[in-house]
Amino acid sequence: MVRNSGEIDGKKFDVAILGGGLGGLQCGYILAKNGLNVCVIEKNPLAGGCLQSFRRRGAGDTICEFDTGLHYVGGLDEGQPLNRLFSYFGLLELPWQKMDPEGFDEVIINGKSYLFANGHNEFAERMTEYFPHEKENILKYTALLKKVGESLPKSLSPKSSEDVYTGSLFAESAHKYLTETIGDPLLREVLSGTSLKMELSRNLPLYTFAQINNSFIESAYRLQGGGNMVTEKLIEGIEGFGGSVAVNCEVTSFAGNEIIINNIHKVEANKIISDLHPAATMNLASESAGIRKVYRSRINRLENTFGMFTANIALKPCTVKYHNRNRYIHKLKQGKSLWDAAEDYANGSTDITSVLASYYNSPDSSPANQEYTDRIDLLTPMSWNEVEQFQQSSVGKRDRRYNELKEAKLEQVLDFVEEQLPQLRGNIERVYTSTPLTYMNYTATAQGSAYGIKKDCSNLMLTLLTPKTPVPNLFLTGQNLNLHGILGVSMTSFFTSAHIIGMENAVKGLEF
């Protein structure tokens, strides 16, 4: 791994990739595997974007590893889409742990619990137990999820006429579909209850909603270890194929085939892929880059999804029971829906209505301790408006008001989950908090957005980006295009790479 920008100064590459998040690393892997001289350029000391993990003190002298974004993945059983993609990238070798197939997700609405089971039939049966009067509608909904899941691998086939970018379900509203298909309002909330994996808005495309929910219903897994394991594996692959990954190398501008790093050093590339937020890409593109003002304006006008407040909590040993599932805790006020939250945050609301609780225990814990959790992550949406005033400050040098804000938000979150997690507050050993500002600083994501650009089924021409840009040698990748999440970004990396080497070459060795 290159750690000094001077080591790549003056070098020429077939492809330079701006940003070493999951999408950038996967594009680097695909292209290097196909014989191209590739360099992934990352500004931080560690590549990975939201796959980065960090180590902090836990209980006693122990060191805990906390994830920033990789909480669980879906579709990893044999033959399923992510399994096939991860097989291509050599990621199946990592220590994946299957979550409880009887209830990998628990949705709690106003104190009442609903378990999501793995498998389309099993999921439908479980939902029908809760809502027997909605059996036919549940089956209709489940059939849609299955159809979307089956379309994903087909879209990567060089001979397929199916295109994930032009699918009709992108032009349909998920909210409208649920309203028209599901009669029981409570069931609509339950089916939307894992909503913290995306931002629910009235114009969220049905395809996005269905694709994400389907992948986890197929199967759900946690990684026993930090997301950095994924990053390290991809970097190992890139370098094994002759490519390079350069860290501590901040791209400060680019135009044509020329890329300036750290304002000093220069590299050249025939093709450039940006894994950065498209707005950040436009900011780095110099006036001579050939990008018209109308395109820059379009990109800069795009809205972003909400950010997250995250509490990474290390617990006292053997105090809080481990759950091999995620728990989505919601408290809805009279007349309010989960689908109102995005608009409320956009309007400046600071109320907490939903929290995701993820449980972890160390893989090397003694058998006696496996029933207890070492760490709990608590996540809740947070508006950029709450932290915007501090954006000019630097990490570690924030105004005391920022720390006070984080402390107050943490107390809000702990109060919110107390009914469902009564043992939590009294058994906290240490807690580390982050806000959308933290994510912006470490991942360069606009406004610390959790899921990138907000997709709008009523305005696809504006919000649905393809890898191609108006500049012939510049391409985009990552969660800001059309599909977010681990599966979505992995798919997109192939679409992007195909624009350079052709889909047939990009998917060579990918068993679909």
MOGI-V937482 format. One line per field, one symbol per residue. phi: phi as a letter, one per 20 degrees, with the letter a starting at -180 (. if undefined). psi: psi as a letter, one per 40 degrees, with the letter a starting at -180 (. if undefined). burial: 1 if it has 24 or more other C-alpha atoms within 12 Angstrom, else 0. Layout:
phi=???
psi=???
burial=???
This chain:
phi=.edcfffdgnfdcfcddeodfgfffffgfgfffeneedcedcfefceplfefccdbfdfmefddddeebeeaccmdfgnegfgffffgemefffffdfegffafccdddlnedceeefnfffffffffffcffdgfffffffffgffffffgfffefgefeecffdgfffedeffffffeedfegffffffefeffeaefcgdfgggfffffffffffaccdeeqeffffgffffgfgffeneccddlcefdabaledcedlmcecccbfccddefggfffffeffgefnefgffgfgffefedffececdededfglcdfecebecedccdfgndcgfefgffffenfdfddbcedddccffeffgfeffdeebcddcbgbfggfcgfdfeedgncfggfffffffffffgffffegfecfefgfcfebbcdbcgfffffeclfglmgfcmffecfebffeeeedffcfegddcdbnfefccdngffffffgffffffddnfgffegneec
psi=hhehdddeheihidhhhhhfaddddddddddddeeihihhhhdidhidbeeiiihihbhbeihihiidegdiiifeiheiddddddddefeeeighhhiheegdihhhhfehihhhiihdddddddddddgdeeddddddddddddddddddddeehdeiehhddeidedeihddddddddhdhdddddddeefeeeihhidehhdddddddddddddihiihgiiedddddddddddddeeiihhifghheiihbehhhhfedihiiidihhheihdddddddhideeehidddddddeehiiiiaihhhhhhiihfdhihhfiihhhihhiheiideeddddddeeheiheihhhhiiihdeiiddedeiidihhhhiihidddedeedeiihefiidddddddddddddddddedddgdeddefhdihhiiidddddddefhhffhdfahhihdefdddehiidiiehdehiiiaeecdhaidddddddddddddedeiddddehehg.
burial=11001001101011111111111111111111110111111111111111111100010000011111111111111001111111111111010111111111111111000111111100111111001001101110110111011111101110000011100011111111111011000111111111111111111111111111111111111111111111111111111001111111111111111111110011111111111111111111110010100001001001111111111111111111111111111111000011111101110001111111111111000000000111111111111111100110000000000100110011011101100110011011111111111111111111111111111111010111111110101111111111111111111111111111101011100101
